[in-house]
Amino acid sequence: MDIKQLTDEINRFVTAKGWYRPDSPYQQTPRNIAVSIAVEAAEILEHFQFDEQPDDPDALAGELADVANYLFQLAYLLNIDLEQAILDKLQVNYARTWKRPSSDL
């Protein structure tokens, strides 16, 4: 399954829940979805709060899936070709250099 097919599946789910309806209490606006990405990303961090490895890899997988679902939905709502955006960003990053982290911390 590719990004487009995953996005279509996410949209079927959101539509089935009625969240695209104007009267939905869970409005699927770009702003709300962006906030949801940040919230779910913070939930990923909880799995690493006091440890280098997660205690529950299945729960972590669910949080990663939540972030991906919201990310794909946000790209859809904003008409961003996420596949192309990822490829473009990789090209930019190939040309970048990163400063080596200081070991004096």
C-alpha positions in Angstrom: 0.0 0.0 0.0 1.4 3.4 -0.9 0.9 6.8 0.8 -2.1 7.7 -1.5 -3.9 4.4 -0.6 -3.2 4.9 3.1 -4.5 8.4 2.9 -7.7 7.2 1.2 -8.2 4.6 3.9 -7.7 7.3 6.6 -10.3 9.5 4.8 -12.7 6.6 4.7 -12.4 6.2 8.4 -12.7 9.9 9.2 -15.8 10.1 6.9 -17.3 7.0 8.5 -16.9 8.6 11.9 -18.6 11.8 10.6 -15.6 14.0 11.5 -15.6 15.8 8.1 -19.1 17.0 8.7 -19.4 20.7 9.5 -21.3 20.0 12.7 -18.8 17.5 14.0 -17.4 18.2 17.5 -14.1 16.9 16.1 -13.5 19.3 13.3 -10.8 18.0 11.0 -9.3 21.4 10.2 -5.6 21.8 9.3 -5.0 23.6 12.7 -6.7 20.9 14.7 -4.8 18.1 12.9 -1.5 19.9 13.4 -2.3 20.1 17.1 -3.1 16.4 17.1 0.2 15.6 15.5 2.0 17.5 18.3 -0.1 15.8 21.0 0.5 12.3 19.6 4.3 13.0 19.1 4.4 13.9 22.8 2.8 10.5 23.6 5.7 8.9 21.7 8.1 10.7 24.0 6.4 9.2 27.1 7.6 5.8 26.0 11.2 7.1 26.4 10.7 9.4 29.4 12.9 7.4 31.8 14.4 4.7 29.5 16.3 4.2 26.3 13.9 1.5 25.1 10.1 1.4 25.3 8.5 -1.0 27.8 5.6 -1.6 25.4 6.6 -1.7 21.7 3.0 -2.4 20.7 1.7 0.7 22.4 4.6 2.7 20.9 3.6 1.3 17.4 0.1 2.6 18.0 1.4 6.1 18.8 3.6 6.1 15.7 0.5 5.1 13.7 -1.5 8.0 15.2 1.2 10.5 14.2 1.3 9.0 10.7 -2.5 9.0 10.3 -2.7 12.7 11.3 0.3 13.6 9.1 -1.2 11.9 6.0 -4.5 13.6 6.8 -2.9 17.1 7.2 -1.1 16.7 3.9 -4.4 15.7 2.2 -6.3 18.7 3.7 -3.6 21.1 2.5 -3.2 19.4 -1.0 0.4 18.5 -0.3 1.9 15.6 -2.2 3.6 14.0 0.8 5.5 11.5 -1.3 7.0 14.3 -3.4 7.6 16.4 -0.4 9.6 13.6 1.3 11.6 13.0 -1.9 12.3 16.8 -2.2 13.4 17.1 1.4 15.7 14.1 1.0 17.4 15.9 -1.9 17.8 19.0 0.2 19.2 16.9 3.1 21.8 15.2 0.9 23.3 18.6 0.2 23.3 19.6 3.9 26.0 19.1 6.4 25.4 19.0 10.2 27.6 20.3 12.9 29.1 17.5 15.0 27.5 17.4 18.5 29.8 18.6 21.2 31.1 15.9 23.5 32.0 18.5 26.2 28.4 18.6 27.6 
